[in-house]
């Protein structure tokens, strides 16, 4: 059963705050409906569509921060510094490669200019926290066909002047798959780094 009603205004709550609580309840209902197995699939899909539509119509006028698709808050920021990431793994050279790839992506995107840390308006800092390679797919004889490389990083993007954290991820994952027959681990590592760089730039300039 789904409960969509919001409780009456308390003495300390504004209408916007009540609407935000209402949206949070609706969001929980959407999550519950997605996992629901007892309702028929057709009815479940219809209810889901109705709730989804109402949810985003209300969200668009509420100003409530349940989800945000409005970018990452770059207002007034035009420059960024990217110090070399720290590396807590045993993979030699990975921190330089990742940092260079991220900088290249920012240059290609051209939303923020990459500059020296002393004059930058914002700073992107990161730590490579984990690296792993493991078998990913097998053939009929249980021979390894593909490996996957995974790299985890902790990243913080901050406005320097006010030391305001614009976004932060403690465990951002990049991964790359490579063939066991005719490709190398370095190629899997390169693909994982490419994905991390792409995701970091997208999150910084687009908010996703």
ABEGO torsion letter per residue (X at the ends): XBBABBBBBBAABBAAAAAAAAAAAAAAAAAAAAABAABBAAAAAAAAAAAAAAAAAAAAAAGBAABBAAEAGABGBABBBBBBBBBABABBGAAAAAAAAAAAAAAAAGABBBBBAAABABBBBBBBABBBBBBABBBAAGBBABBBBBBBBBBBBBBAAAGBBABBBABBBBBBBBBAAABBAAAAAAAAAAAAAAAAAAAAAAGX
